[in-house]
């Protein structure tokens, strides 16, 4: 069976250039689960204290490193779960993330939640990712 990754935007659901409503995988391959990424560098230093754009860029860099380690790219993303601290501007974070996602062949499914707080008081967002790479 040939590996297939399908991005669907069914009639009756809002169609957005920023995300897919449904992503399906079929065939043999590997699914990659990336745990929640915060805006910390390899030395565990926070990047962009108080700045959602800078924190988003660092989170996306971390996701890129994780994807590469698993043999994947942003085009292999299936799902992003984004947690933003209440009061943050989702569109500001979206703009920063697009620097990384704009080269993806199809946008992943996305869920955005506003939360009261994250693991450290200075974290403004956390993103989990799921990707699929066919064999």
N, CA, C and O atoms as a printed pandas DataFrame, in Angstrom:
     atom_number atom_name residue_name chain_id  residue_number  x_coord  y_coord  z_coord
0              1         N          UNK        A               1    0.838   -1.189    0.000
1              2        CA          UNK        A               1    0.000    0.000    0.000
2              3         C          UNK        A               1    0.877    1.243    0.000
3              4         O          UNK        A               1    1.837    1.338    0.765
4              5         N          UNK        A               2    0.549    2.170   -0.841
5              6        CA          UNK        A               2    1.273    3.434   -0.917
6              7         C          UNK        A               2    0.920    4.303    0.286
7              8         O          UNK        A               2   -0.234    4.348    0.714
8              9         N          UNK        A               3    1.922    4.991    0.827
9             10        CA          UNK        A               3    1.674    5.906    1.940
10            11         C          UNK        A               3    0.906    7.110    1.445
11            12         O          UNK        A               3    1.192    7.664    0.384
12            13         N          UNK        A               4   -0.067    7.500    2.229
13            14        CA          UNK        A               4   -0.850    8.665    1.854
14            15         C          UNK        A               4   -1.086    9.548    3.066
15            16         O          UNK        A               4   -1.414    9.079    4.156
16            17         N          UNK        A               5   -0.911   10.814    2.843
17            18        CA          UNK        A               5   -1.211   11.838    3.833
18            19         C          UNK        A               5   -2.175   12.779    3.143
19            20         O          UNK        A               5   -1.814   13.438    2.168
20            21         N          UNK        A               6   -3.407   12.846    3.645
21            22        CA          UNK        A               6   -4.431   13.672    3.002
22            23         C          UNK        A               6   -4.859   14.793    3.936
23            24         O          UNK        A               6   -5.123   14.574    5.118
24            25         N          UNK        A               7   -4.923   15.988    3.386
25            26        CA          UNK        A               7   -5.402   17.163    4.105
26            27         C          UNK        A               7   -6.784   17.483    3.558
27            28         O          UNK        A               7   -6.939   17.737    2.363
28            29         N          UNK        A               8   -7.780   17.473    4.423
29            30        CA          UNK        A               8   -9.163   17.658    4.002
30            31         C          UNK        A               8   -9.766   18.905    4.633
31            32         O          UNK        A               8   -9.532   19.204    5.804
32            33         N          UNK        A               9  -10.532   19.610    3.851
33            34        CA          UNK        A               9  -11.337   20.731    4.324
34            35         C          UNK        A               9  -12.742   20.500    3.789
35            36         O          UNK        A               9  -13.120   21.062    2.761
36            37         N          UNK        A              10  -13.523   19.663    4.495
37            38        CA          UNK        A              10  -14.831   19.259    3.984
38            39         C          UNK        A              10  -15.790   20.430    3.798
39            40         O          UNK        A              10  -15.756   21.416    4.535
40            41         N          UNK        A              11  -16.635   20.291    2.800
41            42        CA          UNK        A              11  -17.709   21.263    2.575
42            43         C          UNK        A              11  -18.513   21.371    3.862
43            44         O          UNK        A              11  -18.817   20.358    4.492
44            45         N          UNK        A              12  -18.853   22.568    4.249
45            46        CA          UNK        A              12  -19.620   22.783    5.475
46            47         C          UNK        A              12  -18.762   23.210    6.654
47            48         O          UNK        A              12  -19.294   23.647    7.675
48            49         N          UNK        A              13  -17.423   23.090    6.532
49            50        CA          UNK        A              13  -16.509   23.570    7.568
50            51         C          UNK        A              13  -15.729   24.750    7.015
51            52         O          UNK        A              13  -15.464   24.823    5.814
52            53         N          UNK        A              14  -15.362   25.672    7.891
53            54        CA          UNK        A              14  -14.587   26.844    7.502
54            55         C          UNK        A              14  -13.284   26.407    6.839
55            56         O          UNK        A              14  -12.584   25.542    7.363
56            57         N          UNK        A              15  -12.958   26.992    5.703
57            58        CA          UNK        A              15  -11.723   26.684    4.979
58            59         C          UNK        A              15  -10.728   27.815    5.222
59            60         O          UNK        A              15  -10.991   28.969    4.883
60            61         N          UNK        A              16   -9.585   27.474    5.812
61            62        CA          UNK        A              16   -8.574   28.471    6.151
62            63         C          UNK        A              16   -7.246   28.125    5.489
63            64         O          UNK        A              16   -6.902   26.950    5.367
64            65         N          UNK        A              17   -6.501   29.134    5.062
65            66        CA          UNK        A              17   -5.161   28.852    4.544
66            67         C          UNK        A              17   -4.165   28.534    5.665
67            68         O          UNK        A              17   -3.055   28.078    5.394
68            69         N          UNK        A              18   -4.554   28.770    6.910
69            70        CA          UNK        A              18   -3.650   28.586    8.042
70            71         C          UNK        A              18   -3.671   27.180    8.621
71            72         O          UNK        A              18   -2.703   26.771    9.262
72            73         N          UNK        A              19   -4.747   26.429    8.415
73            74        CA          UNK        A              19   -4.839   25.089    8.989
74            75         C          UNK        A              19   -5.791   24.226    8.187
75            76         O          UNK        A              19   -6.669   24.723    7.482
76            77         N          UNK        A              20   -5.596   22.917    8.309
77            78        CA          UNK        A              20   -6.512   21.945    7.718
78            79         C          UNK        A              20   -7.482   21.498    8.798
79            80         O          UNK        A              20   -7.114   21.418    9.970
80            81         N          UNK        A              21   -8.717   21.207    8.411
81            82        CA          UNK        A              21   -9.702   20.729    9.377
82            83         C          UNK        A              21   -9.452   19.263    9.742
83            84         O          UNK        A              21   -9.649   18.866   10.891
84            85         N          UNK        A              22   -9.017   18.458    8.763
85            86        CA          UNK        A              22   -8.812   17.024    8.968
86            87         C          UNK        A              22   -7.535   16.611    8.243
87            88         O          UNK        A              22   -7.281   17.051    7.121
88            89         N          UNK        A              23   -6.733   15.765    8.886
89            90        CA          UNK        A              23   -5.580   15.165    8.223
90            91         C          UNK        A              23   -5.651   13.668    8.478
91            92         O          UNK        A              23   -5.793   13.235    9.622
92            93         N          UNK        A              24   -5.551   12.866    7.400
93            94        CA          UNK        A              24   -5.570   11.409    7.548
94            95         C          UNK        A              24   -4.239   10.836    7.074
95            96         O          UNK        A              24   -3.589   11.388    6.186
96            97         N          UNK        A              25   -3.847    9.717    7.684
97            98        CA          UNK        A              25   -2.655    8.991    7.248
98            99         C          UNK        A              25   -3.061    7.562    6.931
99           100         O          UNK        A              25   -3.869    6.964    7.641
100          101         N          UNK        A              26   -2.493    7.017    5.858
101          102        CA          UNK        A              26   -2.722    5.624    5.490
102          103         C          UNK        A              26   -1.418    5.043    4.983
103          104         O          UNK        A              26   -0.596    5.750    4.399
104          105         N          UNK        A              27   -1.235    3.764    5.208
105          106        CA          UNK        A              27   -0.042    3.099    4.711
106          107         C          UNK        A              27    0.979    2.896    5.804
107          108         O          UNK        A              27    0.762    3.229    6.969
108          109         N          UNK        A              28    2.108    2.333    5.384
109          110        CA          UNK        A              28    3.163    2.098    6.360
110          111         C          UNK        A              28    4.007    3.358    6.475
111          112         O          UNK        A              28    4.228    4.068    5.493
112          113         N          UNK        A              29    4.455    3.611    7.637
113          114        CA          UNK        A              29    5.247    4.801    7.897
114          115         C          UNK        A              29    5.397    4.969    9.386
115          116         O          UNK        A              29    5.074    4.069   10.160
116          117         N          UNK        A              30    5.887    6.124    9.785
117          118        CA          UNK        A              30    6.021    6.359   11.222
118          119         C          UNK        A              30    5.320    7.646   11.605
119          120         O          UNK        A              30    5.348    8.641   10.882
120          121         N          UNK        A              31    4.693    7.592   12.758
121          122        CA          UNK        A              31    4.059    8.765   13.337
122          123         C          UNK        A              31    5.010    9.307   14.394
123          124         O          UNK        A              31    5.562    8.553   15.194
124          125         N          UNK        A              32    5.193   10.608   14.387
125          126        CA          UNK        A              32    6.140   11.274   15.276
126          127         C          UNK        A              32    5.357   12.177   16.223
127          128         O          UNK        A              32    4.589   13.032   15.782
128          129         N          UNK        A              33    5.553   11.985   17.513
129          130        CA          UNK        A              33    4.897   12.801   18.528
130          131         C          UNK        A              33    5.957   13.668   19.196
131          132         O          UNK        A              33    6.913   13.152   19.776
132          133         N          UNK        A              34    5.788   14.972   19.116
133          134        CA          UNK        A              34    6.740   15.906   19.717
134          135         C          UNK        A              34    6.076   16.535   20.933
135          136         O          UNK        A              34    5.045   17.198   20.826
136          137         N          UNK        A              35    6.686   16.315   22.082
137          138        CA          UNK        A              35    6.149   16.854   23.321
138          139         C          UNK        A              35    6.130   18.373   23.315
139          140         O          UNK        A              35    6.784   19.011   22.489
140          141         N          UNK        A              36    5.383   18.939   24.235
141          142        CA          UNK        A              36    5.217   20.388   24.306
142          143         C          UNK        A              36    6.546   21.123   24.325
143          144         O          UNK        A              36    7.397   20.880   25.180
144          145         N          UNK        A              37    6.708   22.023   23.368
145          146        CA          UNK        A              37    7.941   22.804   23.245
146          147         C          UNK        A              37    7.701   24.220   23.754
147          148         O          UNK        A              37    6.711   24.869   23.418
148          149         N          UNK        A              38    8.639   24.672   24.573
149          150        CA          UNK        A              38    8.622   26.041   25.083
150          151         C          UNK        A              38    9.774   26.809   24.465
151          152         O          UNK        A              38   10.587   26.234   23.741
152          153         N          UNK        A              39    9.851   28.086   24.740
153          154        CA          UNK        A              39   10.858   28.960   24.134
154          155         C          UNK        A              39   12.178   28.904   24.888
155          156         O          UNK        A              39   12.678   29.925   25.360
156          157         N          UNK        A              40   12.735   27.713   24.998
157          158        CA          UNK        A              40   14.041   27.564   25.630
158          159         C          UNK        A              40   15.037   27.057   24.599
159          160         O          UNK        A              40   14.692   26.268   23.720
160          161         N          UNK        A              41   16.280   27.522   24.719
161          162        CA          UNK        A              41   17.325   27.065   23.808
162          163         C          UNK        A              41   17.975   25.804   24.369
163          164         O          UNK        A              41   17.511   25.254   25.368
164          165         N          UNK        A              42   19.041   25.349   23.730
165          166        CA          UNK        A              42   19.698   24.101   24.138
166          167         C          UNK        A              42   20.346   24.186   25.520
167          168         O          UNK        A              42   20.702   23.163   26.104
168          169         N          UNK        A              43   20.498   25.398   26.038
169          170        CA          UNK        A              43   21.058   25.584   27.384
170          171         C          UNK        A              43   19.957   25.786   28.422
171          172         O          UNK        A              43   20.233   26.155   29.563
172          173         N          UNK        A              44   18.702   25.542   28.018
173          174        CA          UNK        A              44   17.527   25.712   28.882
174          175         C          UNK        A              44   17.302   27.167   29.276
175          176         O          UNK        A              44   16.694   27.447   30.310
176          177         N          UNK        A              45   17.793   28.096   28.449
177          178        CA          UNK        A              45   17.592   29.526   28.693
178          179         C          UNK        A              45   16.344   29.983   27.942
179          180         O          UNK        A              45   16.158   29.647   26.773
180          181         N          UNK        A              46   15.498   30.744   28.617
181          182        CA          UNK        A              46   14.314   31.292   27.975
182          183         C          UNK        A              46   14.721   32.315   26.924
183          184         O          UNK        A              46   15.561   33.178   27.177
184          185         N          UNK        A              47   14.120   32.211   25.744
185          186        CA          UNK        A              47   14.367   33.159   24.656
186          187         C          UNK        A              47   13.120   34.023   24.499
187          188         O          UNK        A              47   12.027   33.496   24.294
188          189         N          UNK        A              48   13.270   35.342   24.591
189          190        CA          UNK        A              48   12.155   36.248   24.339
190          191         C          UNK        A              48   11.238   36.484   25.516
191          192         O          UNK        A              48   10.018   36.498   25.352
192          193         N          UNK        A              49   11.793   36.670   26.693
193          194        CA          UNK        A              49   10.948   36.924   27.865
194          195         C          UNK        A              49    9.994   38.086   27.584
195          196         O          UNK        A              49   10.427   39.183   27.234
196          197         N          UNK        A              50    8.694   37.836   27.741
197          198        CA          UNK        A              50    7.679   38.860   27.547
198          199         C          UNK        A              50    7.336   39.159   26.099
199          200         O          UNK        A              50    6.516   40.040   25.839
200          201         N          UNK        A              51    7.940   38.450   25.144
201          202        CA          UNK        A              51    7.745   38.729   23.715
202          203         C          UNK        A              51    7.212   37.477   23.013
203          204         O          UNK        A              51    7.960   36.528   22.777
204          205         N          UNK        A              52    5.917   37.479   22.680
205          206        CA          UNK        A              52    5.297   36.302   22.073
206          207         C          UNK        A              52    5.919   35.955   20.726
207          208         O          UNK        A              52    6.096   34.774   20.425
208          209         N          UNK        A              53    6.253   36.943   19.913
209          210        CA          UNK        A              53    6.856   36.657   18.602
210          211         C          UNK        A              53    8.184   35.925   18.746
211          212         O          UNK        A              53    8.417   34.919   18.077
212          213         N          UNK        A              54    9.051   36.425   19.614
213          214        CA          UNK        A              54   10.352   35.778   19.816
214          215         C          UNK        A              54   10.195   34.388   20.415
215          216         O          UNK        A              54   10.902   33.457   20.030
216          217         N          UNK        A              55    9.263   34.248   21.364
217          218        CA          UNK        A              55    9.047   32.930   21.952
218          219         C          UNK        A              55    8.503   31.954   20.913
219          220         O          UNK        A              55    8.904   30.790   20.884
220          221         N          UNK        A              56    7.595   32.422   20.063
221          222        CA          UNK        A              56    7.043   31.550   19.019
222          223         C          UNK        A              56    8.146   31.106   18.065
223          224         O          UNK        A              56    8.205   29.935   17.691
224          225         N          UNK        A              57    9.014   32.024   17.669
225          226        CA          UNK        A              57   10.121   31.663   16.778
226          227         C          UNK        A              57   11.008   30.594   17.406
227          228         O          UNK        A              57   11.422   29.658   16.721
228          229         N          UNK        A              58   11.307   30.719   18.700
229          230        CA          UNK        A              58   12.147   29.717   19.362
230          231         C          UNK        A              58   11.428   28.373   19.437
231          232         O          UNK        A              58   12.035   27.329   19.202
232          233         N          UNK        A              59   10.150   28.397   19.759
233          234        CA          UNK        A              59    9.377   27.153   19.807
234          235         C          UNK        A              59    9.400   26.470   18.442
235          236         O          UNK        A              59    9.597   25.257   18.357
236          237         N          UNK        A              60    9.201   27.240   17.376
237          238        CA          UNK        A              60    9.199   26.654   16.033
238          239         C          UNK        A              60   10.585   26.129   15.660
239          240         O          UNK        A              60   10.690   25.113   14.973
240          241         N          UNK        A              61   11.650   26.802   16.099
241          242        CA          UNK        A              61   13.010   26.282   15.880
242          243         C          UNK        A              61   13.177   24.945   16.596
243          244         O          UNK        A              61   13.763   24.010   16.050
244          245         N          UNK        A              62   12.657   24.860   17.819
245          246        CA          UNK        A              62   12.746   23.610   18.573
246          247         C          UNK        A              62   11.982   22.492   17.871
247          248         O          UNK        A              62   12.458   21.359   17.797
248          249         N          UNK        A              63   10.804   22.813   17.357
249          250        CA          UNK        A              63   10.020   21.811   16.631
250          251         C          UNK        A              63   10.768   21.379   15.374
251          252         O          UNK        A              63   10.773   20.196   15.033
252          253         N          UNK        A              64   11.394   22.320   14.690
253          254        CA          UNK        A              64   12.166   21.980   13.486
254          255         C          UNK        A              64   13.307   21.021   13.824
255          256         O          UNK        A              64   13.540   20.058   13.094
256          257         N          UNK        A              65   14.012   21.272   14.913
257          258        CA          UNK        A              65   15.098   20.389   15.355
258          259         C          UNK        A              65   14.545   18.999   15.654
259          260         O          UNK        A              65   15.134   17.995   15.253
260          261         N          UNK        A              66   13.420   18.939   16.356
261          262        CA          UNK        A              66   12.811   17.654   16.694
262          263         C          UNK        A              66   12.370   16.905   15.437
263          264         O          UNK        A              66   12.588   15.699   15.319
264          265         N          UNK        A              67   11.749   17.623   14.499
265          266        CA          UNK        A              67   11.328   16.996   13.242
266          267         C          UNK        A              67   12.533   16.438   12.493
267          268         O          UNK        A              67   12.500   15.299   12.026
268          269         N          UNK        A              68   13.590   17.229   12.376
269          270        CA          UNK        A              68   14.789   16.779   11.660
270          271         C          UNK        A              68   15.397   15.548   12.320
271          272         O          UNK        A              68   15.857   14.639   11.629
272          273         N          UNK        A              69   15.405   15.509   13.648
273          274        CA          UNK        A              69   15.957   14.360   14.362
274          275         C          UNK        A              69   15.183   13.080   14.053
275          276         O          UNK        A              69   15.735   11.982   14.114
276          277         N          UNK        A              70   13.908   13.231   13.722
277          278        CA          UNK        A              70   13.056   12.080   13.407
278          279         C          UNK        A              70   12.954   11.842   11.900
279          280         O          UNK        A              70   12.196   10.978   11.459
280          281         N          UNK        A              71   13.714   12.605   11.110
281          282        CA          UNK        A              71   13.681   12.438    9.660
282          283         C          UNK        A              71   12.472   13.065    8.998
283          284         O          UNK        A              71   11.989   12.567    7.981
284          285         N          UNK        A              72   11.978   14.156    9.568
285          286        CA          UNK        A              72   10.763   14.801    9.057
286          287         C          UNK        A              72   11.008   16.292    8.830
287          288         O          UNK        A              72   12.041   16.836    9.223
288          289         N          UNK        A              73   10.036   16.937    8.188
289          290        CA          UNK        A              73   10.066   18.379    7.942
290          291         C          UNK        A              73    8.707   18.964    8.325
291          292         O          UNK        A              73    7.796   18.231    8.710
292          293         N          UNK        A              74    8.580   20.270    8.218
293          294        CA          UNK        A              74    7.294   20.912    8.500
294          295         C          UNK        A              74    6.201   20.409    7.555
295          296         O          UNK        A              74    5.025   20.427    7.919
296          297         N          UNK        A              75    6.561   19.966    6.361
297          298        CA          UNK        A              75    5.561   19.435    5.425
298          299         C          UNK        A              75    4.960   18.122    5.908
299          300         O          UNK        A              75    3.907   17.710    5.421
300          301         N          UNK        A              76    5.618   17.457    6.862
301          302        CA          UNK        A              76    5.116   16.195    7.403
302          303         C          UNK        A              76    4.207   16.393    8.611
303          304         O          UNK        A              76    3.662   15.422    9.137
304          305         N          UNK        A              77    4.035   17.636    9.058
305          306        CA          UNK        A              77    3.175   17.888   10.221
306          307         C          UNK        A              77    1.742   17.492    9.925
307          308         O          UNK        A              77    1.210   17.767    8.849
308          309         N          UNK        A              78    1.135   16.846   10.892
309          310        CA          UNK        A              78   -0.264   16.448   10.819
310          311         C          UNK        A              78   -1.100   17.325   11.745
311          312         O          UNK        A              78   -2.216   17.708   11.396
312          313         N          UNK        A              79   -0.559   17.648   12.936
313          314        CA          UNK        A              79   -1.350   18.345   13.954
314          315         C          UNK        A              79   -0.451   19.185   14.837
315          316         O          UNK        A              79    0.647   18.768   15.203
316          317         N          UNK        A              80   -0.930   20.378   15.176
317          318        CA          UNK        A              80   -0.299   21.234   16.178
318          319         C          UNK        A              80   -1.322   21.542   17.257
319          320         O          UNK        A              80   -2.447   21.944   16.960
320          321         N          UNK        A              81   -0.932   21.353   18.507
321          322        CA          UNK        A              81   -1.741   21.779   19.649
322          323         C          UNK        A              81   -1.002   22.952   20.278
323          324         O          UNK        A              81    0.109   22.799   20.787
324          325         N          UNK        A              82   -1.628   24.120   20.238
325          326        CA          UNK        A              82   -0.980   25.349   20.696
326          327         C          UNK        A              82   -1.677   25.850   21.956
327          328         O          UNK        A              82   -2.887   26.075   21.965
328          329         N          UNK        A              83   -0.900   26.019   23.011
329          330        CA          UNK        A              83   -1.403   26.578   24.259
330          331         C          UNK        A              83   -0.798   27.961   24.432
331          332         O          UNK        A              83    0.420   28.112   24.516
332          333         N          UNK        A              84   -1.663   28.967   24.485
333          334        CA          UNK        A              84   -1.237   30.351   24.702
334          335         C          UNK        A              84   -1.713   30.805   26.075
335          336         O          UNK        A              84   -2.837   30.510   26.479
336          337         N          UNK        A              85   -0.859   31.518   26.786
337          338        CA          UNK        A              85   -1.273   32.083   28.066
338          339         C          UNK        A              85   -2.334   33.146   27.794
339          340         O          UNK        A              85   -2.193   33.974   26.894
340          341         N          UNK        A              86   -3.392   33.102   28.590
341          342        CA          UNK        A              86   -4.506   34.045   28.449
342          343         C          UNK        A              86   -3.982   35.477   28.353
343          344         O          UNK        A              86   -3.114   35.890   29.123
344          345         N          UNK        A              87   -4.527   36.225   27.394
345          346        CA          UNK        A              87   -4.138   37.613   27.194
346          347         C          UNK        A              87   -3.151   37.813   26.056
347          348         O          UNK        A              87   -2.904   38.947   25.643
348          349         N          UNK        A              88   -2.578   36.718   25.540
349          350        CA          UNK        A              88   -1.640   36.836   24.416
350          351         C          UNK        A              88   -2.416   37.001   23.108
351          352         O          UNK        A              88   -3.558   36.554   22.998
352          353         N          UNK        A              89   -1.801   37.632   22.137
353          354        CA          UNK        A              89   -2.408   37.888   20.832
354          355         C          UNK        A              89   -2.114   36.716   19.900
355          356         O          UNK        A              89   -0.989   36.564   19.422
356          357         N          UNK        A              90   -3.121   35.893   19.646
357          358        CA          UNK        A              90   -2.942   34.707   18.808
358          359         C          UNK        A              90   -2.430   35.067   17.420
359          360         O          UNK        A              90   -1.641   34.318   16.845
360          361         N          UNK        A              91   -2.861   36.189   16.876
361          362        CA          UNK        A              91   -2.430   36.579   15.532
362          363         C          UNK        A              91   -0.945   36.944   15.500
363          364         O          UNK        A              91   -0.277   36.740   14.486
364          365         N          UNK        A              92   -0.433   37.477   16.592
365          366        CA          UNK        A              92    0.998   37.780   16.675
366          367         C          UNK        A              92    1.799   36.476   16.641
367          368         O          UNK        A              92    2.817   36.381   15.955
368          369         N          UNK        A              93    1.335   35.486   17.380
369          370        CA          UNK        A              93    1.990   34.180   17.361
370          371         C          UNK        A              93    1.879   33.513   16.000
371          372         O          UNK        A              93    2.835   32.902   15.522
372          373         N          UNK        A              94    0.705   33.633   15.373
373          374        CA          UNK        A              94    0.491   33.058   14.044
374          375         C          UNK        A              94    1.480   33.646   13.043
375          376         O          UNK        A              94    2.072   32.911   12.253
376          377         N          UNK        A              95    1.662   34.960   13.071
377          378        CA          UNK        A              95    2.577   35.618   12.136
378          379         C          UNK        A              95    4.003   35.094   12.312
379          380         O          UNK        A              95    4.705   34.862   11.328
380          381         N          UNK        A              96    4.425   34.909   13.544
381          382        CA          UNK        A              96    5.777   34.398   13.791
382          383         C          UNK        A              96    5.911   32.948   13.334
383          384         O          UNK        A              96    6.949   32.563   12.797
384          385         N          UNK        A              97    4.878   32.148   13.539
385          386        CA          UNK        A              97    4.919   30.735   13.134
386          387         C          UNK        A              97    4.921   30.580   11.622
387          388         O          UNK        A              97    5.500   29.629   11.097
388          389         N          UNK        A              98    4.282   31.500   10.921
389          390        CA          UNK        A              98    4.189   31.397    9.459
390          391         C          UNK        A              98    5.555   31.449    8.787
391          392         O          UNK        A              98    5.711   30.943    7.676
392          393         N          UNK        A              99    6.542   32.050    9.437
393          394        CA          UNK        A              99    7.899   32.067    8.883
394          395         C          UNK        A              99    8.408   30.639    8.682
395          396         O          UNK        A              99    9.237   30.385    7.809
396          397         N          UNK        A             100    7.908   29.718    9.491
397          398        CA          UNK        A             100    8.325   28.321    9.418
398          399         C          UNK        A             100    7.330   27.475    8.632
399          400         O          UNK        A             100    7.724   26.576    7.889
400          401         N          UNK        A             101    6.055   27.760    8.794
401          402        CA          UNK        A             101    5.016   26.925    8.190
402          403         C          UNK        A             101    4.689   27.292    6.752
403          404         O          UNK        A             101    4.067   26.498    6.046
404          405         N          UNK        A             102    5.089   28.466    6.303
405          406        CA          UNK        A             102    4.710   28.903    4.955
406          407         C          UNK        A             102    5.320   28.034    3.863
407          408         O          UNK        A             102    4.803   28.004    2.747
408          409         N          UNK        A             103    6.402   27.329    4.158
409          410        CA          UNK        A             103    7.018   26.446    3.168
410          411         C          UNK        A             103    6.445   25.034    3.192
411          412         O          UNK        A             103    6.773   24.222    2.327
412          413         N          UNK        A             104    5.598   24.732    4.164
413          414        CA          UNK        A             104    4.977   23.406    4.221
414          415         C          UNK        A             104    4.031   23.257    3.041
415          416         O          UNK        A             104    3.353   24.207    2.650
416          417         N          UNK        A             105    3.991   22.056    2.478
417          418        CA          UNK        A             105    3.159   21.840    1.297
418          419         C          UNK        A             105    1.676   21.989    1.609
419          420         O          UNK        A             105    0.917   22.471    0.768
420          421         N          UNK        A             106    1.255   21.589    2.791
421          422        CA          UNK        A             106   -0.140   21.718    3.226
422          423         C          UNK        A             106   -0.131   22.067    4.710
423          424         O          UNK        A             106    0.728   21.586    5.448
424          425         N          UNK        A             107   -1.064   22.890    5.156
425          426        CA          UNK        A             107   -1.080   23.229    6.582
426          427         C          UNK        A             107   -1.610   22.067    7.423
427          428         O          UNK        A             107   -2.496   21.335    6.982
428          429         N          UNK        A             108   -1.073   21.897    8.630
429          430        CA          UNK        A             108   -1.570   20.840    9.511
430          431         C          UNK        A             108   -2.902   21.234   10.145
431          432         O          UNK        A             108   -3.325   22.387   10.061
432          433         N          UNK        A             109   -3.548   20.272   10.774
433          434        CA          UNK        A             109   -4.697   20.576   11.623
434          435         C          UNK        A             109   -4.152   21.305   12.855
435          436         O          UNK        A             109   -3.067   20.980   13.339
436          437         N          UNK        A             110   -4.903   22.288   13.362
437          438        CA          UNK        A             110   -4.418   23.115   14.471
438          439         C          UNK        A             110   -5.518   23.302   15.509
439          440         O          UNK        A             110   -6.678   23.537   15.170
440          441         N          UNK        A             111   -5.134   23.193   16.778
441          442        CA          UNK        A             111   -6.003   23.558   17.890
442          443         C          UNK        A             111   -5.270   24.606   18.716
443          444         O          UNK        A             111   -4.098   24.429   19.051
444          445         N          UNK        A             112   -5.957   25.698   19.044
445          446        CA          UNK        A             112   -5.376   26.751   19.882
446          447         C          UNK        A             112   -6.218   26.864   21.144
447          448         O          UNK        A             112   -7.438   27.019   21.082
448          449         N          UNK        A             113   -5.556   26.786   22.278
449          450        CA          UNK        A             113   -6.223   26.945   23.568
450          451         C          UNK        A             113   -5.580   28.089   24.332
451          452         O          UNK        A             113   -4.367   28.286   24.268
452          453         N          UNK        A             114   -6.399   28.842   25.053
453          454        CA          UNK        A             114   -5.882   29.843   25.976
454          455         C          UNK        A             114   -5.914   29.228   27.363
455          456         O          UNK        A             114   -6.936   28.698   27.798
456          457         N          UNK        A             115   -4.785   29.303   28.054
457          458        CA          UNK        A             115   -4.645   28.674   29.362
458          459         C          UNK        A             115   -4.249   29.728   30.397
459          460         O          UNK        A             115   -3.757   30.801   30.048
460          461         N          UNK        A             116   -4.470   29.409   31.663
461          462        CA          UNK        A             116   -4.139   30.347   32.734
462          463         C          UNK        A             116   -2.632   30.506   32.901
463          464         O          UNK        A             116   -2.143   31.611   33.137
464          465         N          UNK        A             117   -1.897   29.406   32.780
465          466        CA          UNK        A             117   -0.445   29.450   32.970
466          467         C          UNK        A             117    0.174   28.187   32.386
467          468         O          UNK        A             117   -0.516   27.208   32.103
468          469         N          UNK        A             118    1.494   28.233   32.214
469          470        CA          UNK        A             118    2.253   27.070   31.743
470          471         C          UNK        A             118    3.260   26.674   32.821
471          472         O          UNK        A             118    3.211   27.206   33.930
472          473         N          UNK        A             119    4.161   25.762   32.518
473          474        CA          UNK        A             119    5.080   25.193   33.500
474          475         C          UNK        A             119    6.003   26.178   34.195
475          476         O          UNK        A             119    6.398   25.947   35.338
476          477         N          UNK        A             120    6.355   27.263   33.535
477          478        CA          UNK        A             120    7.176   28.321   34.124
478          479         C          UNK        A             120    6.441   29.645   33.928
479          480         O          UNK        A             120    5.796   29.833   32.896
480          481         N          UNK        A             121    6.520   30.557   34.878
481          482        CA          UNK        A             121    5.731   31.793   34.788
482          483         C          UNK        A             121    6.039   32.677   33.579
483          484         O          UNK        A             121    5.178   33.450   33.160
484          485         N          UNK        A             122    7.241   32.584   33.007
485          486        CA          UNK        A             122    7.588   33.438   31.868
486          487         C          UNK        A             122    7.271   32.814   30.513
487          488         O          UNK        A             122    7.440   33.466   29.482
488          489         N          UNK        A             123    6.812   31.553   30.495
489          490        CA          UNK        A             123    6.438   30.921   29.228
490          491         C          UNK        A             123    5.114   31.509   28.758
491          492         O          UNK        A             123    4.146   31.554   29.517
492          493         N          UNK        A             124    5.073   31.959   27.506
493          494        CA          UNK        A             124    3.848   32.526   26.940
494          495         C          UNK        A             124    3.103   31.536   26.057
495          496         O          UNK        A             124    1.910   31.709   25.804
496          497         N          UNK        A             125    3.795   30.497   25.583
497          498        CA          UNK        A             125    3.142   29.480   24.766
498          499         C          UNK        A             125    3.885   28.166   24.867
499          500         O          UNK        A             125    5.045   28.098   25.272
500          501         N          UNK        A             126    3.161   27.117   24.480
501          502        CA          UNK        A             126    3.718   25.774   24.385
502          503         C          UNK        A             126    3.034   25.100   23.207
503          504         O          UNK        A             126    1.815   25.192   23.060
504          505         N          UNK        A             127    3.809   24.424   22.368
505          506        CA          UNK        A             127    3.243   23.760   21.193
506          507         C          UNK        A             127    3.667   22.298   21.174
507          508         O          UNK        A             127    4.850   21.981   21.291
508          509         N          UNK        A             128    2.678   21.405   21.023
509          510        CA          UNK        A             128    2.908   19.984   20.767
510          511         C          UNK        A             128    2.700   19.754   19.282
511          512         O          UNK        A             128    1.893   20.439   18.655
512          513         N          UNK        A             129    3.419   18.797   18.712
513          514        CA          UNK        A             129    3.287   18.525   17.282
514          515         C          UNK        A             129    3.203   17.026   17.024
515          516         O          UNK        A             129    3.782   16.220   17.752
516          517         N          UNK        A             130    2.474   16.675   15.982
517          518        CA          UNK        A             130    2.402   15.301   15.487
518          519         C          UNK        A             130    2.730   15.357   13.998
519          520         O          UNK        A             130    2.203   16.195   13.267
520          521         N          UNK        A             131    3.603   14.457   13.561
521          522        CA          UNK        A             131    3.978   14.385   12.145
522          523         C          UNK        A             131    3.902   12.933   11.691
523          524         O          UNK        A             131    3.896   12.014   12.511
524          525         N          UNK        A             132    3.844   12.739   10.390
525          526        CA          UNK        A             132    3.815   11.396    9.799
526          527         C          UNK        A             132    4.760   11.365    8.610
527          528         O          UNK        A             132    4.698   12.219    7.725
528          529         N          UNK        A             133    5.639   10.363    8.602
529          530        CA          UNK        A             133    6.563   10.171    7.486
530          531         C          UNK        A             133    6.325    8.780    6.922
531          532         O          UNK        A             133    6.432    7.785    7.638
532          533         N          UNK        A             134    6.003    8.715    5.643
533          534        CA          UNK        A             134    5.793    7.426    4.994
534          535         C          UNK        A             134    7.100    6.715    4.731
535          536         O          UNK        A             134    8.149    7.345    4.597
536          537         N          UNK        A             135    7.028    5.382    4.656
537          538        CA          UNK        A             135    8.223    4.573    4.370
538          539         C          UNK        A             135    8.382    4.381    2.891
539          540         O          UNK        A             135    9.329    3.728    2.452
